[in-house]
Amino acid sequence: MYVTHDQVEAMTLGDRVAVLRRGVLQQVATPRELYDQPVNLFVAGFIGSPSMNLLPARVNGTTLSLPIADVPLSDALVAAVAGATW
């Protein structure tokens, strides 16, 4: 086990990386899984340099409403996000 606060070092050296927030475990995964599939907004915003851009959004029927635009969603995406909370 190796402990570091340097995420570049952790993502480069680690086979599996644990992300903690104020002592609470958020996610344990490979560096690629952390980057591609963060489990929550904290991990998504923490991983990467520069960090991921995050926008508030809401699904309204078949439309994804963003502050900058409304985006139509396919039926498959509507089904995928049905009932999801982030």
KOLBABA-365480 format. One record per residue (C-alpha): residue number from 1; residue in three letters; chain; x negated, y negated, z. Coordinates in steps of 0.02 Angstrom, whole numbers, plus 50000, padded with zeros to 5 digits. Layout:
REM residues N
pos: NUM	code: ALA	unit: A	X: X	Y: Y	Z: Z .
...
***
This chain:
REM residues 86
pos: 1	code: MET	unit: A	X: 50000	Y: 50000	Z: 50000 .
pos: 2	code: TYR	unit: A	X: 49937	Y: 49827	Z: 49954 .
pos: 3	code: VAL	unit: A	X: 50018	Y: 49667	Z: 50017 .
pos: 4	code: THR	unit: A	X: 50006	Y: 49505	Z: 49920 .
pos: 5	code: HIS	unit: A	X: 50103	Y: 49344	Z: 49897 .
pos: 6	code: ASP	unit: A	X: 50032	Y: 49326	Z: 49720 .
pos: 7	code: GLN	unit: A	X: 50166	Y: 49396	Z: 49604 .
pos: 8	code: VAL	unit: A	X: 50049	Y: 49402	Z: 49454 .
pos: 9	code: GLU	unit: A	X: 49930	Y: 49510	Z: 49554 .
pos: 10	code: ALA	unit: A	X: 50073	Y: 49621	Z: 49615 .
pos: 11	code: MET	unit: A	X: 50147	Y: 49642	Z: 49441 .
pos: 12	code: THR	unit: A	X: 49975	Y: 49680	Z: 49367 .
pos: 13	code: LEU	unit: A	X: 49909	Y: 49801	Z: 49498 .
pos: 14	code: GLY	unit: A	X: 50066	Y: 49884	Z: 49566 .
pos: 15	code: ASP	unit: A	X: 50147	Y: 50044	Z: 49506 .
pos: 16	code: ARG	unit: A	X: 50297	Y: 49998	Z: 49612 .
pos: 17	code: VAL	unit: A	X: 50330	Y: 49827	Z: 49685 .
pos: 18	code: ALA	unit: A	X: 50440	Y: 49781	Z: 49833 .
pos: 19	code: VAL	unit: A	X: 50518	Y: 49607	Z: 49831 .
pos: 20	code: LEU	unit: A	X: 50564	Y: 49540	Z: 50002 .
pos: 21	code: ARG	unit: A	X: 50658	Y: 49382	Z: 50048 .
pos: 22	code: ARG	unit: A	X: 50640	Y: 49324	Z: 50228 .
pos: 23	code: GLY	unit: A	X: 50597	Y: 49501	Z: 50280 .
pos: 24	code: VAL	unit: A	X: 50745	Y: 49582	Z: 50191 .
pos: 25	code: LEU	unit: A	X: 50706	Y: 49704	Z: 50051 .
pos: 26	code: GLN	unit: A	X: 50785	Y: 49646	Z: 49888 .
pos: 27	code: GLN	unit: A	X: 50720	Y: 49774	Z: 49762 .
pos: 28	code: VAL	unit: A	X: 50588	Y: 49909	Z: 49741 .
pos: 29	code: ALA	unit: A	X: 50546	Y: 49954	Z: 49562 .
pos: 30	code: THR	unit: A	X: 50411	Y: 49962	Z: 49432 .
pos: 31	code: PRO	unit: A	X: 50351	Y: 49792	Z: 49370 .
pos: 32	code: ARG	unit: A	X: 50443	Y: 49820	Z: 49204 .
pos: 33	code: GLU	unit: A	X: 50606	Y: 49864	Z: 49293 .
pos: 34	code: LEU	unit: A	X: 50592	Y: 49709	Z: 49404 .
pos: 35	code: TYR	unit: A	X: 50569	Y: 49601	Z: 49250 .
pos: 36	code: ASP	unit: A	X: 50700	Y: 49684	Z: 49139 .
pos: 37	code: GLN	unit: A	X: 50832	Y: 49731	Z: 49269 .
pos: 38	code: PRO	unit: A	X: 50828	Y: 49619	Z: 49423 .
pos: 39	code: VAL	unit: A	X: 50963	Y: 49671	Z: 49548 .
pos: 40	code: ASN	unit: A	X: 51008	Y: 49495	Z: 49603 .
pos: 41	code: LEU	unit: A	X: 50979	Y: 49311	Z: 49566 .
pos: 42	code: PHE	unit: A	X: 50838	Y: 49297	Z: 49692 .
pos: 43	code: VAL	unit: A	X: 50735	Y: 49432	Z: 49606 .
pos: 44	code: ALA	unit: A	X: 50779	Y: 49362	Z: 49434 .
pos: 45	code: GLY	unit: A	X: 50720	Y: 49188	Z: 49483 .
pos: 46	code: PHE	unit: A	X: 50567	Y: 49250	Z: 49577 .
pos: 47	code: ILE	unit: A	X: 50492	Y: 49367	Z: 49446 .
pos: 48	code: GLY	unit: A	X: 50400	Y: 49295	Z: 49298 .
pos: 49	code: SER	unit: A	X: 50288	Y: 49149	Z: 49262 .
pos: 50	code: PRO	unit: A	X: 50367	Y: 49035	Z: 49216 .
pos: 51	code: SER	unit: A	X: 50519	Y: 49095	Z: 49311 .
pos: 52	code: MET	unit: A	X: 50679	Y: 49146	Z: 49223 .
pos: 53	code: ASN	unit: A	X: 50802	Y: 49009	Z: 49177 .
pos: 54	code: LEU	unit: A	X: 50969	Y: 49033	Z: 49264 .
pos: 55	code: LEU	unit: A	X: 51134	Y: 48949	Z: 49221 .
pos: 56	code: PRO	unit: A	X: 51299	Y: 48957	Z: 49314 .
pos: 57	code: ALA	unit: A	X: 51429	Y: 49048	Z: 49209 .
pos: 58	code: ARG	unit: A	X: 51604	Y: 49117	Z: 49221 .
pos: 59	code: VAL	unit: A	X: 51695	Y: 49246	Z: 49116 .
pos: 60	code: ASN	unit: A	X: 51867	Y: 49184	Z: 49067 .
pos: 61	code: GLY	unit: A	X: 51954	Y: 49322	Z: 48971 .
pos: 62	code: THR	unit: A	X: 51846	Y: 49347	Z: 48816 .
pos: 63	code: THR	unit: A	X: 51744	Y: 49189	Z: 48837 .
pos: 64	code: LEU	unit: A	X: 51584	Y: 49158	Z: 48934 .
pos: 65	code: SER	unit: A	X: 51594	Y: 48979	Z: 48999 .
pos: 66	code: LEU	unit: A	X: 51425	Y: 48894	Z: 49025 .
pos: 67	code: PRO	unit: A	X: 51391	Y: 48712	Z: 49069 .
pos: 68	code: ILE	unit: A	X: 51324	Y: 48685	Z: 48893 .
pos: 69	code: ALA	unit: A	X: 51445	Y: 48789	Z: 48787 .
pos: 70	code: ASP	unit: A	X: 51580	Y: 48921	Z: 48780 .
pos: 71	code: VAL	unit: A	X: 51524	Y: 49085	Z: 48703 .
pos: 72	code: PRO	unit: A	X: 51646	Y: 49216	Z: 48636 .
pos: 73	code: LEU	unit: A	X: 51616	Y: 49391	Z: 48704 .
pos: 74	code: SER	unit: A	X: 51637	Y: 49555	Z: 48612 .
pos: 75	code: ASP	unit: A	X: 51758	Y: 49684	Z: 48683 .
pos: 76	code: ALA	unit: A	X: 51610	Y: 49790	Z: 48738 .
pos: 77	code: LEU	unit: A	X: 51535	Y: 49647	Z: 48839 .
pos: 78	code: VAL	unit: A	X: 51704	Y: 49603	Z: 48916 .
pos: 79	code: ALA	unit: A	X: 51720	Y: 49785	Z: 48973 .
pos: 80	code: ALA	unit: A	X: 51540	Y: 49787	Z: 49038 .
pos: 81	code: VAL	unit: A	X: 51563	Y: 49635	Z: 49150 .
pos: 82	code: ALA	unit: A	X: 51741	Y: 49673	Z: 49208 .
pos: 83	code: GLY	unit: A	X: 51745	Y: 49664	Z: 49398 .
pos: 84	code: ALA	unit: A	X: 51559	Y: 49622	Z: 49412 .
pos: 85	code: THR	unit: A	X: 51502	Y: 49497	Z: 49543 .
pos: 86	code: TRP	unit: A	X: 51334	Y: 49411	Z: 49545 .
***
